[in-house]
Amino acid sequence: MEFPGNVFLISAPTGAGKSSLVKALIERNPFINLSISYTTRTPREGEVDGREYFFISKEQFSDWREQGNMLEWAEVYGNFYGTAKSQVESVISTGQDVLLEIDYQGARQIRKKFPGIIDIFILPPSIDELEKRLLKRGLDSPEVIRKRMLTVSSEIGHADEYSYVIINDSFETALDQLDTLVKAAKLKYASQANKHQALFADLGISYLPK
């Protein structure tokens, strides 16, 4: 049975502007719950446990994965990232929406568990612009950026696995396009049936699709 809440999944190569777009999208749509991932990497300066990520050890992550407590997980640049299954299901079972920021490896796992997800891939306007953005934000050393750029083509090559693609050339335009997808998803049968239960009952149609 389909859950009444929507699952939005957004992926992008590093530096494409995904995090900034997600932050702005949630400011426009505060009803969307951002799923906080677990990671084994070291916190960056300014990051807070439970805000950007839940930071845990590799041993603890492995234990949870073996116990089936990870909805999805992936290894990125030598560190593990994952989403807690209960965290997502508890939100969408009540009719609320949840948004996941994960890479294509995690997206493949999520699709198997939630066939009705709205999956979106963010593309940069060009490879050169992507590198300029990575250098400008100043979060990584030139060596780390060089390594990231070597994997960009591989990451972008998975864009065709997604239902929607947004090119982040103009930030406001990209944000408007994301917002349009969110508003359209609220008109899905399960979402409308959950929101208008009395009306659906009065019309004699089922609360949720089979």
Secondary structure, 3 states (H helix, E strand, C coil): CCCCCCEEEEECCCCCCHHHHHHHHHHHCCCEEECCCEECCCCCCCCCECCCEEECCHHHHHHHHHCCCEEEEEEECCEEEEEEHHHHHHHHCCCCEEEEECCHHHHHHHHHHCCCCEEEEEECCCHHHHHHHHHHHCCCCHHHHHHHHHHHHHHHCCHHHCCEEEECCCHHHHHHHHHHHHHHHCCCHHHHHHHCHHHHHHHCCCCCCC
